[in-house]
Amino acid sequence: MITERDAEHIGQLADIAVHREELTEFTSRFNEILEYFDLLDQVEMVECVEGRESNILREDEVISSLSQEEALANARELEDGFFRAPRVM
């Protein structure tokens, strides 16, 4: 179980602004998440039945895709044959 001080420290590490009035709720929710992980840790692993390891929904199907020119046809900005996107810092 984490304390409000722990939650505040975790918020700082994750660069999440946690205001004083939200700290109690944040701590409570954080502890709920950790309790759920504890519950998942208690689940026993089940071995796969032989022959059931493959995709049981459908067979994979190879289909043709767009050419590079078709994919870039509606792009606002291009750079060296690729989509140009805004720089993210």
ABEGO torsion letter per residue (X at the ends): XBBAAAAAAAAAAAGBBBBAAAAAAAAAAAAAAAAAAAAAAABBBBBBBBGAABBAABBBBBBBBBBAAAAAAABABBBGGBBBBBBBX
